[in-house]
Amino acid sequence: MAVTAIVGANWGDEGKGKMTDALAARSSYVVRYQGGSNAGHTIINPLGKFALRMLPSGVFYPNVVNVIGPGVALDMEVLLEEWQALLSRGVPSPALKISERAQVVLPAHRLFDELEEERLGARSFGSTKRGIAPFYADKHAKLGIPIAELFDAARLRDRLERLLESKNVLLRHLYGRTPVQAGEWIEKLRRQAESLAPYIGDTTTLLNKAYRSGDEILLEGQLGALRDPDHGIYPFTTSSSTLAGHASVGAGLPPYAISQVIAVTKAYSSCVGAGPFVTELEGAEADELRRRGGDAGEFGVVTGRPRRVGWFDAVATRYGCRIQGATAVALTNLDVLGYLEEIPVCVGYETEEGYAEEFPIPSRLVSARPVYKKLPGWQCDLSQATRLDELPEAARNYIDFLESEIGVSITTVSVGPRREQLIER
């Protein structure tokens, strides 16, 4: 009886999609439990390279039931586009189940996300403009609309009109825009819901039965620990919990069901979006690492924006693993560092209060400066290695050092973008 959560130890963009893809081969269910289309998981397989934003990362395996749980911000438009894109590239129609309790991202959410980022200008939070913050704001204000309610036209109109009462005041007086009428959206929303109707159901009962039957269930997290609104670099966070502790809630499983938490981290640091980033590199040094990073460089899956990059931050990663409750760590992109003669690792921060090895609150991060320990590089290609003993000694020492710094066993090492380029340790 095994339920495994795969989560990010850092700012997101750690390579969780690849790990989920690899572990899905021996799973019965892969579950998205939070977030929406604002972040993507990249998967490379024999059919090509895919960027998934709404669909779970088990869609390439016919034996996997892919579940979108009640905690997800369900963007129907993106989901339908993604589904058709898979079919057009020869992917067999995947098994999909959508929670009837999942609430939908509305046109208003995307509109207000864009307008607010535009209004904030230089003070913006780096939103992907996919409507996530407005969606979760409405959800907690009891204005959200579950997908099951889209099939009742009268109820849908009533809920939309209630939601738009306050939003139209803001549109007119804060943003200088024309108010919106509920009727403008109803037909499109109902048409999208009808397309998804065969896949909508009670996923909570489905997963609880699967758990009691001993089926392998994989819970797929979005973004990383440092983007969590309670424990991350607030306010430069996402709007749903990114922690494994929330996985049972967003999926509909009991808390005790999760037996393993795999925290994913890169062999260096990267992030998309604003906020403090202590080990961030600039100029040519950053450009070189960004260019070499991953299969196509370090660029956001959803936004295409260049990712901010830096050296491995043991302080942030140790903290991320702790609040995730990591039982194991997967280290990705080790092969990227093969061009370096020596590799800096951040082992502490110099702060206004003195030297720190514990991750401070966001207001103190702004002025923090990294303290580095430099390790010898291996200066060779690792991409063909299939066993740990095939890695050069310097690479093995680097893994050992990171493991000692973060305090959690590194059980998997990735040396390339493809699912078979994983070394079990």
C-alpha positions in Angstrom: 0.0 0.0 0.0 2.0 3.0 -1.2 1.1 6.6 -1.8 4.1 8.8 -2.9 4.2 12.6 -3.1 6.6 14.2 -5.5 7.2 17.8 -4.6 9.7 20.6 -5.2 12.3 21.5 -2.6 13.0 25.0 -4.0 11.3 27.7 -6.1 9.8 25.3 -8.6 11.3 24.2 -12.0 13.2 21.4 -10.3 12.4 18.6 -12.7 9.4 17.1 -11.0 7.7 16.2 -14.3 10.5 13.9 -15.2 10.5 12.2 -11.9 6.7 11.7 -12.0 7.0 10.4 -15.5 9.6 7.9 -14.5 7.7 6.6 -11.4 4.3 6.6 -13.2 5.5 3.5 -15.1 4.9 1.5 -11.9 1.9 3.4 -10.6 -1.9 2.9 -11.1 -2.9 6.5 -10.4 -1.1 9.9 -10.9 -2.9 12.8 -9.2 -2.6 16.6 -9.6 -3.7 18.0 -6.3 -3.1 21.8 -6.4 -2.2 24.7 -8.6 -3.3 25.3 -12.1 -2.0 26.1 -15.6 0.5 28.6 -14.2 3.4 26.1 -14.1 4.4 23.3 -16.4 6.2 20.0 -16.2 8.4 19.0 -19.1 8.6 15.4 -20.2 10.8 13.9 -22.9 9.9 10.4 -24.2 10.1 8.5 -27.5 7.2 10.6 -28.9 9.1 13.8 -28.3 9.1 16.7 -25.9 5.9 17.7 -24.1 5.1 20.6 -21.7 2.1 19.7 -19.5 0.3 22.4 -17.6 -3.0 20.9 -16.6 -2.8 17.2 -17.3 -1.0 14.9 -14.8 2.3 13.5 -15.9 1.1 10.0 -16.2 -0.8 10.5 -19.4 1.9 8.7 -21.5 1.2 5.4 -19.8 -2.0 3.5 -20.8 -2.0 1.7 -17.4 -2.3 4.9 -15.4 -5.5 6.7 -14.4 -4.7 10.4 -14.4 -6.7 12.3 -11.7 -7.3 16.1 -11.4 -8.2 16.5 -7.7 -10.6 18.9 -6.0 -7.7 21.2 -4.9 -6.7 22.1 -8.5 -7.5 25.4 -10.3 -9.1 23.8 -13.3 -8.5 25.7 -16.5 -10.8 23.9 -18.9 -9.6 25.8 -21.9 -5.9 24.8 -21.3 -6.9 21.2 -20.5 -8.9 20.8 -23.7 -6.1 22.3 -25.8 -3.5 20.1 -24.1 -5.6 17.0 -24.6 -6.0 17.7 -28.4 -2.3 18.5 -28.7 -1.4 15.1 -27.2 -3.7 13.2 -29.6 -2.4 15.1 -32.6 1.1 13.9 -31.8 0.2 10.3 -31.6 -0.3 9.9 -27.8 -3.1 7.3 -27.2 -6.1 8.9 -25.4 -5.2 8.8 -21.7 -7.5 7.7 -18.9 -8.6 10.9 -17.2 -10.8 11.5 -14.1 -11.7 15.1 -13.0 -13.1 15.8 -9.5 -16.6 17.0 -9.6 -15.6 19.3 -6.8 -12.7 21.0 -8.7 -13.4 24.6 -9.2 -12.9 26.3 -12.6 -10.7 29.2 -13.6 -13.0 31.8 -15.1 -12.3 34.4 -17.8 -12.7 37.0 -15.0 -9.7 35.4 -13.1 -7.4 35.7 -16.1 -8.6 39.2 -16.8 -8.1 40.5 -13.3 -4.7 38.8 -13.1 -3.5 40.7 -16.2 -5.0 44.0 -15.1 -3.5 43.8 -11.6 0.0 43.0 -12.9 -0.3 45.8 -15.4 -1.4 48.2 -12.6 1.4 47.2 -10.3 4.1 47.7 -12.9 7.5 47.5 -11.4 5.9 46.3 -8.1 4.4 43.2 -9.7 4.9 39.7 -8.3 5.9 38.1 -11.6 2.5 36.4 -12.2 2.1 34.1 -15.2 -1.3 35.8 -15.7 -3.1 32.5 -15.7 -5.7 33.7 -13.2 -4.4 31.8 -10.2 -4.4 34.4 -7.5 -7.9 35.7 -8.4 -9.1 32.1 -8.6 -8.0 31.2 -5.1 -9.2 34.5 -3.7 -12.7 33.8 -5.0 -12.5 30.2 -3.8 -11.8 31.3 -0.3 -14.4 34.1 -0.5 -17.0 31.4 -1.4 -17.5 32.8 -4.9 -15.9 29.9 -6.8 -17.8 27.6 -9.1 -17.2 23.8 -9.0 -17.3 22.2 -12.5 -20.3 20.1 -11.5 -22.4 23.4 -11.3 -21.7 24.3 -14.9 -24.4 21.9 -16.0 -27.2 23.8 -14.3 -27.7 27.0 -16.5 -29.9 28.9 -14.0 -27.5 28.2 -11.0 -24.5 29.1 -13.2 -26.0 32.4 -14.2 -26.8 33.2 -10.5 -23.3 32.3 -9.3 -21.6 34.3 -12.1 -23.8 37.4 -11.4 -23.0 37.2 -7.7 -19.3 36.9 -8.5 -19.4 39.9 -10.9 -21.1 42.3 -8.5 -17.9 43.4 -6.9 -15.7 42.7 -9.8 -17.6 45.1 -12.1 -17.1 47.9 -9.5 -13.4 47.3 -9.7 -13.4 47.1 -13.5 -15.1 50.4 -13.8 -13.5 52.4 -10.9 -10.0 50.9 -10.4 -9.1 49.7 -13.9 -11.2 52.0 -16.1 -12.7 49.1 -18.0 -16.2 48.2 -19.2 -18.2 46.0 -16.8 -18.8 42.4 -17.8 -22.2 40.6 -18.1 -22.6 37.0 -17.0 -24.2 36.0 -20.3 -21.0 36.7 -22.1 -19.4 33.6 -20.6 -22.2 31.1 -20.0 -22.3 29.5 -23.4 -18.6 28.9 -23.7 -18.3 27.6 -20.1 -21.1 25.1 -20.6 -19.6 24.0 -24.0 -16.3 23.3 -22.4 -17.9 21.5 -19.5 -19.9 19.3 -21.9 -16.6 18.3 -23.6 -15.2 17.2 -20.2 -18.4 15.6 -18.9 -17.4 12.0 -19.6 -14.4 12.4 -17.3 -16.0 14.2 -14.3 -16.9 12.2 -11.2 -16.2 11.4 -7.6 -12.4 11.1 -7.5 -12.2 11.1 -3.7 -14.1 7.8 -3.5 -12.1 6.5 -6.4 -8.8 7.2 -4.8 -9.8 6.0 -1.3 -10.9 2.7 -2.8 -7.6 2.5 -4.7 -5.7 3.2 -1.5 -7.5 0.5 0.4 -6.9 -1.9 -2.4 -3.1 -1.3 -2.1 -2.7 0.4 -5.6 0.3 2.6 -6.2 -0.7 6.2 -6.2 1.5 9.1 -7.2 0.7 12.6 -6.0 2.2 15.3 -8.3 3.0 18.7 -6.8 3.4 22.0 -8.6 6.1 24.6 -8.0 8.2 24.2 -4.8 8.4 24.7 -1.1 9.6 28.3 -1.3 6.5 29.3 -3.2 4.2 28.1 -0.5 2.1 31.0 0.9 2.6 30.0 4.5 6.2 28.8 4.6 7.7 30.4 1.4 9.1 33.7 0.3 5.8 35.5 0.8 4.4 37.6 -0.9 6.4 36.2 -3.9 4.5 32.9 -3.7 1.8 31.1 -5.4 -1.8 31.0 -4.0 -2.1 27.4 -3.1 0.0 25.2 -0.7 2.9 23.6 -2.5 3.7 21.3 0.4 3.3 17.5 0.7 1.2 18.2 3.8 -1.5 19.6 1.6 -1.4 16.7 -0.9 -3.9 14.6 1.0 -6.3 17.5 1.2 -6.0 18.5 -2.5 -6.3 14.8 -3.6 -8.9 13.7 -1.2 -6.9 11.1 0.7 -6.3 10.7 4.5 -3.1 12.3 5.8 -1.7 9.0 7.0 -1.9 7.5 3.4 1.3 9.2 2.2 4.2 6.9 3.0 6.9 8.6 0.9 7.7 12.2 0.1 10.3 12.7 -2.7 11.6 16.2 -2.8 13.2 17.2 -6.1 16.0 19.7 -6.4 18.5 20.7 -9.1 22.3 20.4 -8.7 22.2 24.2 -8.9 19.4 26.7 -8.4 16.8 28.2 -10.7 13.5 30.0 -10.6 11.0 31.9 -12.6 9.3 34.9 -11.0 10.2 37.6 -8.6 11.4 37.5 -5.0 14.6 37.1 -3.0 17.1 34.6 -4.5 20.3 34.7 -2.5 22.6 32.7 -4.9 21.5 34.4 -8.1 24.1 34.9 -10.8 24.3 37.8 -13.2 25.9 38.5 -16.6 28.0 36.0 -18.6 28.2 33.5 -15.7 24.4 33.3 -15.5 24.0 33.2 -19.3 26.4 30.2 -19.5 24.6 28.2 -16.8 21.2 29.1 -18.2 22.2 28.1 -21.8 23.5 24.7 -20.6 20.6 24.0 -18.3 18.3 21.1 -19.2 17.3 20.0 -22.7 16.7 23.5 -24.0 18.2 25.8 -21.5 16.6 27.4 -18.4 13.4 29.0 -19.7 10.0 28.8 -18.1 7.7 26.1 -19.4 4.6 28.3 -19.4 6.0 31.8 -19.8 9.1 31.1 -21.9 10.9 33.7 -19.6 14.6 33.1 -18.9 14.9 31.5 -15.5 17.0 33.2 -12.9 19.9 30.9 -12.1 22.4 30.5 -9.3 24.6 28.0 -7.5 23.1 25.3 -5.2 21.7 26.8 -2.1 22.0 24.3 0.8 20.3 26.6 3.3 17.2 27.0 1.2 17.1 23.4 0.1 17.6 22.0 3.6 14.6 24.2 4.7 12.6 23.1 1.7 13.2 19.4 2.4 12.3 20.0 6.1 8.9 21.6 5.5 8.1 19.1 2.7 8.8 16.3 5.2 11.1 14.7 2.6 11.9 11.1 3.0 14.2 11.1 0.0 15.6 13.5 -2.5 16.0 13.3 -6.3 18.9 15.4 -7.6 18.4 16.6 -11.2 20.6 18.2 -13.9 23.9 17.0 -12.4 25.2 16.7 -16.0 24.7 20.4 -16.6 27.7 21.3 -14.3 30.2 19.3 -16.3 31.8 22.4 -17.8 33.0 23.8 -14.5 36.5 23.5 -13.0 35.1 24.2 -9.5 31.6 24.4 -8.3 30.4 26.8 -5.5 27.8 25.6 -3.0 26.1 28.0 -0.7 26.5 26.7 2.9 25.3 29.7 4.8 24.2 33.4 4.6 25.7 36.5 5.9 22.8 38.6 7.2 22.4 41.8 9.1 22.1 39.7 12.3 25.2 37.7 11.5 26.0 34.3 10.0 23.0 32.1 9.4 22.6 28.4 8.4 18.8 28.5 8.9 16.6 29.9 6.2 15.3 33.3 7.5 12.0 35.1 7.0 11.6 36.9 3.6 12.3 40.4 4.9 15.8 39.3 6.1 16.5 37.4 2.9 16.6 40.6 0.8 19.9 41.7 2.3 21.4 38.1 2.8 24.6 37.3 1.0 25.8 33.7 0.2 28.7 32.0 1.9 30.3 29.5 -0.5 32.3 26.4 -0.3 34.0 25.5 -3.6 34.2 21.8 -4.7 36.2 20.4 -7.5 34.4 19.9 -10.8 34.6 16.8 -13.0 34.8 18.5 -16.4 33.3 15.7 -18.4 30.1 14.4 -19.8 27.9 12.4 -17.4 25.0 11.8 -19.8 25.9 8.2 -20.6 26.4 7.0 -17.0 23.8 4.4 -15.9 25.3 3.5 -12.5 26.7 5.5 -9.7 30.2 3.9 -10.0 30.3 5.2 -13.6 30.3 8.8 -12.4 33.7 10.4 -11.8 34.9 10.6 -8.2 34.4 14.4 -8.1 30.7 14.0 -9.2 30.1 11.4 -6.5 31.8 13.7 -3.9 29.6 16.5 -5.0 26.5 14.4 -4.4 27.8 13.2 -1.0 28.5 16.8 0.0 25.0 18.0 -0.9 23.4 15.1 0.9 25.4 15.9 4.1 24.3 19.6 3.9 20.6 19.0 3.4 20.3 16.1 5.8 18.2 13.8 3.6 19.3 10.9 1.5 19.7 11.6 -2.2 18.3 8.4 -3.7 18.0 9.3 -7.4 20.4 11.3 -9.6 19.4 12.6 -13.1 22.1 13.0 -15.7 20.0 14.0 -18.7 16.5 15.0 -19.7 15.2 11.6 -20.8 13.4 9.3 -18.4 16.1 6.6 -18.7 18.8 9.0 -17.6 18.2 8.3 -14.0 20.7 6.6 -11.6 19.3 4.9 -8.5 21.6 5.4 -5.6 
